[in-house]
Amino acid sequence: MRLLLDQGLPRSTRLHLSEAGVEADHVGDLGLATADDATILRHAREQGQIVVTLDADFHAQLALSGASAPSVIRVRIEGLRAEELAALLVRTLDACREDLRRGAVVSVTGTAIRLRRLPLTR
């Protein structure tokens, strides 16, 4: 599984993820640091990546568009160090792997993982 880390997440998370066998890019390393959410979603969809973000707007855009990809993981814990974030993402990938492959939005808190399959419908 390939991740795309959004702005606001530590770039060094990539190194910890790599050590755990998870491939990841950071938007800042791809020239997308100031890109809007739609551009980041399009990039992730084209590259087969899962967006990881602190931003609720990605889930909202997927709901409005009815899109079935890309998957998005929203981390609802601010201030995580890179190593902590990487460990959280590895646990989330282990718990939600098949749903994320098929298309899902996931919200992760300190105590729970909430998952909804794409496309989002009412």
N, C-alpha and C positions, 0 to 999 in steps of 0.2 A: 504494500500500500504506500502510496506517495502522498505526502502532505505539503500544503502550501501555507506557511505561517504568515499571518497578517501583521501589518504594522502594529506596534504596541506590545508585541510578544518578543522576548529576548532572541536575538539572532543566534546566540550560542546554543540555543535549544537544539539546533540542527546537529551539533556535534554529539550531544547526549543521545539523541534519537538514532544517529548513525551507529553508535556503540551498541544500541539495542536492536540493530538490524532494520531500522525504519528509515526510508529515504525521505528527505524533506528539503524544501527550498524556503527562503524567506523573501517576501515581496521586495524588501530593500535591496537584496542582492540581484534582483531581476529587473531593476529599473521601474518597479511598480509602487514605490513608496508613497507616491502622491496620487496613484490611480484611484478612480472611484470604484465603488463596490461592484458595479456591473462589469467593469473591465477585469477586475480580479476574478469574478465568477466565470467570465468567458475564458480567461486564461486557464483557470483550473479545469474547466470542462474540456478544453482542447488538449490539455496535457494529461488528463486522467488523474487529477489530483483532488484531494479532499482539503477544503479550506478549513483552517483553524483560526479562530478569531475570538475577540472579547466583545464584538459588535453584534447587537441583535438585528441590525439592518439586513444582514445577509439572509436570515431566516425569512424576514418580511418580503424581501425581493423574490425569493423562491416561491413563497406563497402567492404573491400577486401574479407572477409570471406563469405559474402552473408547471414549471420546469421539473424534470425528473433527475437532473444532474446539474452541478456536481453536489456531492455530499458536503455538509458543513458541520463542523464541531464547534459549538460555542462554549468557551470556558467562562464560567460565571464566578471565577475566583480571581481577583486582581492581586498583583504584587508577587506572583509566584516567581521564584528563581528558576533559571533555565533547567537545572537538574530536576527540580520538583515538577515543572511543567512536562518535561519529557516523560517522567515516570507516570504522571497522570494520563498522558496521551497513550502510552503503551497499554495501560490498564483499560482505557476506553476502547482502543482498537481490539484488544483481546475480547472484550465484552460485546462489541457491536460489529465485528468484522464483516459478516455476511450482509447485514443490513446496509452498512456503508458501501460495500461493493455494488449493491443494487440501487442505491440512492436513498439517503436519509438525512435528516437534520437531527443533531444530538446536542443536548444541553447538559453540561457537566457542572455540578456543584461540589462542595466538599463532602457531601453525604450521598449524592444520588446521580444517576445517569438517566436522563429522559430522552426517549427516541421516538421520532415519527418518520414513517416512510414517505418518500417523495413519489408522485407529486402530492403536495399538501392540498387537502380539500376540506371544506367545512363540514 
